[in-house]
Amino acid sequence: MLEASIDIGAFVEIFDLDSVDKTEEGFTSYLNDLCENLELDYATYCAVNTVSDQVIGFTTYDDAWKEHYTSQRFQNIDPTLHLPMRSIAPIDWQRLREHRDFDRVFEHARDFKIKDQGLSVPIHGPYGEVGLISVTRDCSLGTWEKLRKNVITELQTAAVSLHDTVMQSDTLGYALRRPQLSSRECEVLQWTAAGKSQIDIGVILTISSRTVEVHLRSARSKLSALSTPQAVGRAIGMGFIQPK
Amino acid sequence: MIIAIDGINAHHFQSLLRQSYQLRARVFQDRLGWDVNVENGMETDVFDALNPTTLVSLNASGQVVGSMRILQTTGPNMLADVFYSILQGEPAPRSPLIWEATRLCVDTDRLNATGSPRARNSISYVTSEIMVAACEYAMDAGVSDAVAVIDPLMNRVLKRSGNAPYDYLGKATPMGKVTAMAGLLDCSIERTERLRERSDMRGDVFLDEKTAIVRFGDNSKKNLAASDAIRTYLSEQLQSADTLDELHATLKLISEIEK
């Protein structure tokens, strides 16, 4: 029944990301099409910034659930998000039900009429970065098992093309790879690149050298750098500061 | 009997993973002479830190007698990042529907080389069991093919056990003392049915996760009983130590085990 409902036209539509706007709206409408073509209720894409641990993504869920979800900071604990990222294979949420945070998220989800029947497809990228597409469908277990079998290959393919497109796009890919440095952290790195010592920089910016050290330390960790020279190199490479 | 160890359940199966790494050290370093990194008798590399899936085959007494590591080809993998010279300058395959199988090994010390493919303690049966598990695991994920990085010896084992690759990528390439090759395997019902028939393998080859944790997890009764026995032994040794040297030896042993 399902196979009959997916015609060739729909297939082309699913995999054609070229015509999609490389913006959050464009990607969300891609997910909407995916849901429609594969008979799913909701779809979400997300990825974790490996430097800042920030979760970035987009979803077809209603605004009300989106707002509630982020206000509760569920993105930090949601096991359907974090656990499948540690897998190479798609993870049916049935396997995650006993995780202590599963009920915490889905008790709330129930109030928004969102069921806990779903599947998360992890995506591993060439730089070791990990993304994820998760989809849900409210139906009997038997229908779900059949549906999963029918759509898994299309989902895998769609997940990787979406992830690759996002990573190459300016909007989200940029945010995923790019740590967020404060203007003070940039200033301190800029003066370090200019050859100034920590004490010098404190005098120039009229802050204590201890505060300079705090900014440096934070910048180093945001850039995953082991040393200050490495942080300066990365900050130049990412365009945060000018090479002087 | 196969247990699939992945990034989600690995914290329950450290003991089985150690056995798998030990088997890998025995096979790839000791027997085949590969240039691999072995520490404390265990062979591991950077890819083990990327949450691969490790399929382990257990014998009747619960020992690891075979294992295989699976990675996605969309992310970092051995063919793209280590064994690329097999591909003669061509880029490695990258697809969500192709997985990579590496570190495939069976315990030739514990298994019977000449046994019938139906005998559960034969190399042939264990190899086929791992391949059936890998195929079914892949099919469940919508994955259609696997590329396996192997050496001519394993290639022969695969052919003899009815697991021959349907094709090869690039060409067999000497890498140090070893020749490496990349075989293509279809993850299909035809393959699993053929193998199951040949080895008279019925029912689920996988032990489900919950049962596996109870029976073979790090906190299973068997493992706890074993560590209880060791603790009893060590405390007896401590009490009966007559000389300072004996005492030191026992304390050293305890600190090693506590690690």
Chai-1 contact restraints between the chains, C-beta under 6 A:
chainA,res_idxA,chainB,res_idxB,connection_type,confidence,min_distance_angstrom,max_distance_angstrom,comment,restraint_id
A,L83,B,I8,contact,1.0,0.0,6.0,A-B,restraint_1
A,R86,B,G7,contact,1.0,0.0,6.0,A-B,restraint_2
A,R86,B,I8,contact,1.0,0.0,6.0,A-B,restraint_3
A,R86,B,N51,contact,1.0,0.0,6.0,A-B,restraint_4
A,S87,B,D6,contact,1.0,0.0,6.0,A-B,restraint_5
A,S87,B,G7,contact,1.0,0.0,6.0,A-B,restraint_6
A,S87,B,I8,contact,1.0,0.0,6.0,A-B,restraint_7
A,I88,B,T53,contact,1.0,0.0,6.0,A-B,restraint_8
A,I88,B,Q72,contact,1.0,0.0,6.0,A-B,restraint_9
A,A89,B,A141,contact,1.0,0.0,6.0,A-B,restraint_10
A,P90,B,A141,contact,1.0,0.0,6.0,A-B,restraint_11
A,H124,B,Q72,contact,1.0,0.0,6.0,A-B,restraint_12
A,H124,B,T74,contact,1.0,0.0,6.0,A-B,restraint_13
A,H124,B,G75,contact,1.0,0.0,6.0,A-B,restraint_14
A,G125,B,G75,contact,1.0,0.0,6.0,A-B,restraint_15
A,G128,B,P76,contact,1.0,0.0,6.0,A-B,restraint_16
A,I152,B,G142,contact,1.0,0.0,6.0,A-B,restraint_17
A,T153,B,G142,contact,1.0,0.0,6.0,A-B,restraint_18
A,Q156,B,P96,contact,1.0,0.0,6.0,A-B,restraint_19
A,Q156,B,G142,contact,1.0,0.0,6.0,A-B,restraint_20
A,T157,B,P96,contact,1.0,0.0,6.0,A-B,restraint_21
A,V160,B,T74,contact,1.0,0.0,6.0,A-B,restraint_22
A,V160,B,P96,contact,1.0,0.0,6.0,A-B,restraint_23
